[in-house]
Amino acid sequence: MKNFLQSFYPMRWYFLFAIGMIGWMAYADYTGWRILSFSNNQQWSASGPGGHK
């Protein structure tokens, strides 16, 4: 098991960065940030124009 973990040692910063990015994106999704949305469109609504009430 120790040799298996040592084989990933050179990539430790990549894994730490990936875990950090996944955590940050999960937090942003949970809090409602719009990280990768570059347009000013309104968010989709099920009761939008022509929706039933």
TAQUI-V381113 format. One record per backbone hydrogen bond with DSSP energy under -1.0 kcal/mol. NH is the residue of the N-H (numbers start at 1). CO is the residue of the C=O. E is the energy in kcal/mol with one decimal. If there is no record, write none. Layout:
# TAQUI-V381113
<<NH & CO & E> <NH & CO & E>>
This chain:
# TAQUI-V381113
<<5 & 1 & -2.0> <6 & 2 & -2.1> <7 & 3 & -1.3> <8 & 5 & -1.1> <9 & 6 & -1.0> <11 & 8 & -1.1> <12 & 9 & -1.7> <15 & 11 & -2.1> <16 & 12 & -2.4> <17 & 13 & -2.5> <18 & 14 & -2.7> <19 & 15 & -2.6> <20 & 16 & -2.3> <21 & 17 & -2.6> <22 & 18 & -2.5> <23 & 19 & -2.4> <24 & 20 & -2.6> <25 & 21 & -2.7> <26 & 22 & -2.3> <27 & 23 & -2.3> <28 & 24 & -2.5> <29 & 25 & -2.3> <30 & 26 & -2.2> <31 & 27 & -2.2> <33 & 28 & -2.1> <48 & 45 & -1.2> <51 & 48 & -2.4>>
